[in-house]
């Protein structure tokens, strides 16, 4: 993201804020969906996050990338959401998540059987992700679904590089173990 955009953001230019939302809106929404499991709550949380970003843009010092700063705010707001709403869980609804990793495709044909299979795979994956510890799920999601590097995840989560490596490694191991048994039963 250019220094010009950051300058324009700090000068409260409406077009700069629109550009920021165009660039990060879907990514932040997807992150919120991974926390809330509900589209309506995720949309509300995304609005809160961008409000906080707009209110605190002058605090951005440029020590990290704007993306890292935005995701740090987003993750913190999502944690706060979970703390506030721990007792009140809403039922989830199907939502489409756009993955940063292009090897994972969510584009499906209009074939009803293929649609059902893809929906089932998504449900299985998200159920497995839900079983992970919160930090494992966040680190894994930031890397695989949002495309962040280990260093960026370190800055977003405020933990050491080795902690990020460990969280992602353990998340993969737990997902492999969980999904292996699910897929064995799924295909029998």
C-alpha positions as CSV (number, residue, x, y, z in Angstrom):
1,X,0.0,0.0,0.0
2,X,1.4,3.3,-1.0
3,X,2.6,6.0,1.4
4,X,0.4,8.4,-0.6
5,X,-2.7,6.4,0.4
6,X,-1.6,6.5,4.1
7,X,-1.1,10.2,3.8
8,X,-4.5,10.6,2.2
9,X,-6.1,8.5,5.0
10,X,-4.5,10.6,7.7
11,X,-5.9,13.7,5.9
12,X,-9.4,12.1,6.1
13,X,-10.0,11.9,2.4
14,X,-13.2,10.0,1.7
15,X,-11.8,8.3,-1.5
16,X,-8.8,7.0,0.5
17,X,-11.1,5.4,3.0
18,X,-13.2,3.9,0.2
19,X,-10.0,2.5,-1.4
20,X,-8.9,1.0,2.0
21,X,-12.3,-0.7,2.3
22,X,-12.1,-2.0,-1.3
23,X,-8.7,-3.4,-0.6
24,X,-9.3,-4.9,2.8
25,X,-13.1,-5.2,3.3
26,X,-13.6,-8.8,2.1
27,X,-10.4,-10.0,3.9
28,X,-11.5,-8.5,7.2
29,X,-15.0,-9.8,6.7
30,X,-13.7,-13.3,6.1
31,X,-11.5,-13.0,9.2
32,X,-14.6,-11.9,11.2
33,X,-16.6,-14.9,9.8
34,X,-14.0,-17.3,11.0
35,X,-14.5,-15.9,14.5
36,X,-18.3,-15.4,14.6
37,X,-19.5,-18.2,12.3
38,X,-22.4,-15.8,11.4
39,X,-22.5,-13.5,8.4
40,X,-24.7,-10.8,10.1
41,X,-22.4,-10.7,13.2
42,X,-19.3,-10.7,10.9
43,X,-20.7,-7.7,8.9
44,X,-21.4,-5.8,12.1
45,X,-17.9,-6.6,13.5
46,X,-16.3,-5.5,10.2
47,X,-18.0,-2.2,10.4
48,X,-16.8,-1.7,14.0
49,X,-13.3,-2.6,12.9
50,X,-13.2,-0.1,10.1
51,X,-14.7,2.5,12.4
52,X,-11.8,1.9,14.8
53,X,-9.3,2.0,11.9
54,X,-10.6,5.3,10.7
55,X,-10.6,6.7,14.3
56,X,-7.1,5.6,15.0
57,X,-5.4,6.1,11.6
58,X,-3.2,8.8,13.0
59,X,-1.7,6.3,15.4
60,X,-0.3,4.3,12.5
61,X,3.4,5.0,12.6
62,X,4.5,2.9,9.7
63,X,6.7,0.4,11.8
64,X,4.8,-2.4,10.0
65,X,2.7,-2.6,6.9
66,X,-0.7,-1.1,6.9
67,X,-2.1,-4.6,6.3
68,X,-0.4,-5.9,9.4
69,X,-1.7,-3.0,11.4
70,X,-5.3,-3.5,10.1
71,X,-5.2,-7.2,10.9
72,X,-3.8,-6.6,14.4
73,X,-6.8,-4.3,15.0
74,X,-9.1,-6.9,13.5
75,X,-7.9,-9.8,15.5
76,X,-8.0,-7.7,18.7
77,X,-11.6,-6.6,17.9
78,X,-12.6,-10.2,17.1
79,X,-11.1,-11.3,20.5
80,X,-13.1,-8.6,22.2
81,X,-16.3,-9.7,20.3
82,X,-15.7,-13.3,21.6
83,X,-15.2,-12.1,25.2
84,X,-18.4,-10.1,25.1
85,X,-20.5,-12.7,23.3
86,X,-19.2,-15.9,24.8
87,X,-22.5,-16.7,26.5
88,X,-24.6,-15.8,23.5
89,X,-24.0,-18.0,20.5
90,X,-26.0,-17.5,17.4
91,X,-26.6,-20.4,15.0
92,X,-24.3,-20.2,12.0
93,X,-25.3,-19.8,8.5
94,X,-23.6,-20.7,5.2
95,X,-21.2,-18.1,4.1
96,X,-18.7,-18.0,1.3
97,X,-15.1,-17.4,2.3
98,X,-12.7,-16.1,-0.3
99,X,-9.4,-17.8,0.3
100,X,-6.0,-16.0,-0.3
101,X,-4.5,-19.3,-1.3
102,X,-5.5,-19.7,-5.0
103,X,-5.0,-23.5,-4.8
104,X,-8.2,-23.7,-2.8
105,X,-11.0,-22.9,-5.1
106,X,-14.6,-22.1,-4.0
107,X,-15.8,-21.7,-7.6
108,X,-18.2,-24.5,-8.3
109,X,-20.3,-25.5,-11.3
110,X,-24.1,-25.5,-11.3
111,X,-24.1,-29.2,-10.9
112,X,-26.3,-29.9,-7.8
113,X,-24.2,-32.9,-6.8
114,X,-21.0,-31.0,-6.9
115,X,-22.5,-28.1,-5.0
116,X,-23.6,-30.5,-2.2
117,X,-20.2,-32.2,-2.0
118,X,-18.4,-28.8,-1.9
119,X,-20.8,-27.6,0.9
120,X,-20.1,-30.8,2.8
121,X,-16.3,-30.4,2.4
122,X,-16.6,-26.8,3.7
123,X,-18.7,-27.8,6.6
124,X,-16.2,-30.5,7.6
125,X,-13.3,-28.2,7.3
126,X,-14.9,-25.4,9.4
127,X,-16.0,-28.0,12.0
128,X,-12.4,-29.2,12.2
129,X,-11.1,-25.6,12.4
130,X,-13.6,-24.9,15.3
131,X,-12.0,-27.7,17.3
132,X,-8.6,-26.0,17.2
133,X,-7.5,-23.8,20.0
134,X,-8.2,-20.1,19.4
135,X,-4.5,-19.2,18.7
136,X,-3.9,-22.2,16.5
137,X,-7.0,-21.4,14.5
138,X,-6.1,-17.7,14.1
139,X,-2.5,-18.4,13.1
140,X,-3.5,-21.2,10.6
141,X,-6.3,-19.0,9.1
142,X,-4.0,-16.0,8.8
143,X,-1.5,-18.0,6.9
144,X,-3.7,-20.3,4.7
145,X,-6.8,-18.2,4.2
146,X,-5.4,-14.7,4.3
147,X,-1.9,-15.4,2.9
148,X,0.2,-13.8,5.6
149,X,3.8,-14.7,6.2
150,X,5.0,-16.0,9.5
151,X,6.6,-12.6,10.2
152,X,3.4,-10.8,9.5
153,X,1.5,-13.2,11.8
154,X,4.1,-12.6,14.5
155,X,3.3,-8.9,14.3
156,X,-0.5,-9.4,14.1
157,X,-0.7,-11.8,17.0
158,X,2.0,-10.2,19.1
159,X,3.9,-13.5,19.7
160,X,7.3,-14.8,18.8
161,X,8.2,-16.2,15.4
162,X,8.8,-19.6,17.0
163,X,5.4,-19.5,18.6
164,X,3.8,-18.8,15.2
165,X,5.7,-21.8,13.7
166,X,4.6,-24.0,16.6
167,X,0.9,-22.8,16.4
168,X,0.7,-23.5,12.7
169,X,2.5,-26.8,13.0
170,X,0.2,-28.0,15.8
171,X,-2.9,-26.7,13.9
172,X,-1.8,-28.7,10.8
173,X,-1.2,-31.9,12.9
174,X,-4.6,-31.5,14.7
175,X,-6.4,-30.9,11.4
176,X,-4.7,-33.9,9.7
177,X,-5.7,-36.1,12.7
178,X,-9.3,-34.8,12.8
179,X,-9.9,-34.7,9.0
180,X,-8.2,-38.1,8.4
181,X,-10.8,-39.8,10.6
182,X,-13.7,-37.8,9.2
183,X,-12.7,-38.5,5.6
184,X,-12.2,-42.2,6.3
185,X,-15.8,-42.4,7.6
186,X,-17.0,-40.1,4.8
187,X,-15.8,-42.4,2.1
188,X,-16.7,-45.8,3.7
